[in-house]
Amino acid sequence: MSAAKLALIDDQEDVRKALAEMLGVFGYKVDSYANADAFLGGTNRPSCIVSDVRMPGLDGIGLVRKVAASPLNAPVILISGHADVPMAVEALKAGAFDFIEKPVDDVKLVASINRALAKSAEQQDLARNMDELNARFERLTPREAEVFDLVTRGLTNYAVASELGISVRTVESYRAQIMEKMQADGLAMLVRQAIRLGRLAA
């Protein structure tokens, strides 16, 4: 497994060097920047961003908002030597993953980075799974989609047949095709899929 790539942003060179060296010891690949604008102007796509809050130009909270509105999709951990409760609240409301006060505790920072990377990987897996589920549903014919909706709403085969003006045997055939295309092992899984697809209220 390749090392996770981090972007480290701090306008204090000594802090930047010390943190980069420490994170390197823990096995991360670190790219350092003196300010947020330098990072945003580059092509680096890190797995996680560690940034100071107060910097010349764009500050850390502004960076969090920029990253959230971009395709970067990387968690941002903010660090600050001038931390106060309102600033921490603002940072977290803006979308920061964590807010850590300086002097930075190495163990606390590494633990936060690992949590951020784990959560990011989980979100990517969920997004991939959702893409796969949407692709399966798109393979259903319009009639199969109708049957899918009625079945997951709890209608029996007889009720579906009556609703659509088709035979029960035909409904059974559609259900079998739907189960196969949706890769569902039963009605309960089909219902969960309908909820995830937004076709059924939870």
N, C-alpha and C positions, 0 to 999 in steps of 0.2 A: 504494500500500500504506500503510495507517495505521501510525503509530508504535506500537511495542510498549509496553505499559503495565507499569510497574514499581511495586512497593510498596517503599518504603525505610523501614526501622525502626531508629531509634537514639535513645537517651535524651539524647544530647549534641546540643543544638540547633545549635552551630557546625559540628559534623561533618555533621549532617543537611543543613544548608543548603549546605555546600560540595559534598557528594556529589550532592545534588539538582541543583545548578547545573551541575556537571560532566556528569552524565548527560543533562541537558537539552540541553547543547551537542552531545552525540553523537546527538541525535535521539529520545531516549526520552521518553515521557510519564511523569512521576514523581509519585506520591502519597506524601507523607511522614507518618510516625507517630512519636510519642514513645515508644511501647511496643507490645509484641506484643498486649496486651489491646485496645488502641484499634483496631489493625488488624483483629483477629478479630471485634470488635464491629460493624464496618462492613459495607458491602455490596460493597466493591471486589473485583473478580475480576481480579487482575493476571496477566500472562503469566509473570512472574518476581518473586521476592521477594529483596531484599537486606536482611539483618538483622544487627545487632550480636548478640554472644553474651550478654554480661553486661548485663542490664537489670533494673530493678525489676519485680517481678511475674514473669510468665512469661519465662523466659530463651530464648535463641535455639534451644537444643537441644530444649526443650519445645515451641517453636513448630514446629520441623521435624516433630515427632511429631504435633502437632495437625493440621498441614496434610496430612500423609500419611494421616491417618484421616478427612479431610474430602473433599468433592467438588471442592475448589479445583483440584487437579491442576496445581499450579505448582511449578517447581523453586525451592529455597531455597539461596541463597549466603550463608554466614555470614562475618562479619568480626569480628575481635577484636584488641584492644590488649593482651590478657593471654594470648596463645595459648601453648599447650604441646602436646606430642605427644599425651598421653592425651586432652586436650580435643578435638583435631582428629580423633583416631580415633573418639571417642564420637560426635562430630557426623556424621561420614561413615557410621558404622554406623547412626545414627538415620535416615539418608536424605538428609542435606544433599548438594547437588550439588557444592559446593566450599567450601573454608575458606581465607580470605585474612586475613593479618595486617595490622594497622594499623601505621604509616600506610599507607593503601591506595594502591597503585600504580594510577593511572587506566587505563593500557593493560591491565594484568593483569585488573582488574575488568571492563572492557568486553569483553575477550576471553572471560572466563568467562561473562558474561551471554549473549554471542552463542552460545557452545557450548551453554549451557543451553536457550536458545530453539530452537536447531536440533534438539537431542535431543528436546525436548518436541513439536515439530512432527512429527518422525519417528514418535514414539510414537502421536501422534494419527492419523497416516496409517495406521499399522499397525492401530490399533483400528478405524478406519473400514473398512479392507480386510477385517478379520476379520468385522466385522458383515455386510459384503456377501457374504462366503463362506458364513457361516452361513445367510443368507437364501436363497442359491442352493440349498444342501443341503436346506433345509426345503421347497423346491419339488418335490423328488423324491418319488415315491410310495413306499410301504413296499417294494414289490417292486424298484423302481429302487435304493433304498438297499441292499437285499440284494445286488444285482448289483454296485453300486459297491464294497461291501466285499470281495466275492469277487475282482473284477477287480483291485483295487488290492493285494490280497494276492498277486497273480501268477498266478491261475488262468487257463487258456486258456478260450476260448469253449466248447469241448467239455466241459471240466471243470466250468464254471459250469452248463452245461445238464444235466449228469449230477447235480450237487449239488442243483439245484432241480427236477429232473424236468420240464424244458421243452426245447423244440427249440433247436438251435443258431441257427436263423434268428431265433427269438424273442429269444435272448440278444443277437444282433447288433442287433436293433431297440432293445432296452433300452439297449445301449451307446451307440447313436447319440443317443437321447433324453438320456441322462446327460451326454454330451459337450456337447450343446447347452445344457442347463439349467445345467451347471457352468461353461460358457464355457471349456472346456478344449480345447486344440489337439492333444492327444495323451495317450497313457498316462502319460508322465513327469509332465506337469502334473497329471493326475488323482491320481497317487501323492503328489505334493507337497501337494496339497489335502487328501488323506486324513490325512497327517501333521499338517498345521496344524489340522485339525479334531479331532485326537486319536483318530482311528479306526484309526490305524496307527502302530506304534512306529517311531521314526526309526532 
